[in-house]
Amino acid sequence: MEYVILNNGVKMPKLGYGVYQVSADECERCVTDAISVGYRLIDTA
């Protein structure tokens, strides 16, 4: 996984998983699966 260092020193993954317009039930399953395979940035905007 590649990271970028933010101005405040926080290390943020360059690759994230987005859940825009995903239903609540499907979102929970998708985020759980994404975390289990290594995603650490979840975009919920």
C-alpha distance (Angstrom), angle and dihedral (degrees) to the residues before:
residue distance angle dihedral
M1 . . .
E2 3.80 . .
Y3 3.80 120.7 .
V4 3.79 138.7 -164.6
I5 3.80 121.7 -146.2
L6 3.81 111.8 -131.3
N7 3.82 123.7 -143.3
N8 3.81 89.9 -99.3
G9 3.82 91.5 55.2
V10 3.81 96.4 -105.0
K11 3.82 115.1 141.3
M12 3.83 110.1 -133.5
P13 3.82 126.1 -173.1
K14 3.81 114.7 -113.6
L15 3.80 91.0 -143.2
G16 3.79 121.3 60.2
Y17 3.78 139.7 172.8
G18 3.82 117.7 -117.8
V19 3.79 126.1 -151.9
Y20 3.81 101.8 -179.8
Q21 3.84 111.4 157.0
V22 3.82 93.7 -0.4
S23 3.82 115.4 141.2
A24 3.82 117.3 -109.1
D25 3.82 94.9 -110.1
E26 3.79 94.0 46.3
C27 3.82 91.3 43.1
E28 3.80 92.5 57.2
R29 3.81 91.5 51.3
C30 3.81 94.1 44.2
V31 3.81 94.5 48.3
T32 3.81 91.5 47.1
D33 3.81 89.7 51.3
A34 3.82 92.6 45.3
I35 3.81 92.0 52.4
S36 3.80 91.5 46.9
V37 3.81 91.4 56.4
G38 3.80 94.3 47.3
Y39 3.81 110.1 -87.0
R40 3.80 112.1 143.0
L41 3.81 100.4 172.4
I42 3.81 114.6 70.0
D43 3.83 115.1 -176.0
T44 3.81 108.9 -152.1
A45 3.83 97.9 166.3
